[in-house]
């Protein structure tokens, strides 16, 4: 019975797959950036081959400059796709933290009910500091 209770508590602290919503639009943007990077690499290889066939070995300095510029752009686009993936992971982590914090708050507060979030806000609210009292004849009372 004790093991069953521990399993139930462990499951209540886990973030379910339904709690974390997918970021489909961001995932598509990341895939778009990576696809654009692959397209640029294929295009620059085709341009290099076409330039060599049309102009011969004399076109190599110009073609190498084009390859370098396009490769840098492709790397930036690929990195942008990875940054989008990182943003998705950060969003999932933040959402999971909020869910778990809400569960923790509801378990630790007394009374529960609809006023629970307000009670938690009052509990953690910053109270203004009182002005220090001066020592004098009134302080002895």
Secondary structure as UniProt FT lines:
FT   HELIX           2..13
FT   TURN            17..19
FT   HELIX           24..55
FT   HELIX           56..59
FT   HELIX           60..108
FT   TURN            114..115
FT   HELIX           116..124
FT   TURN            137..140
//
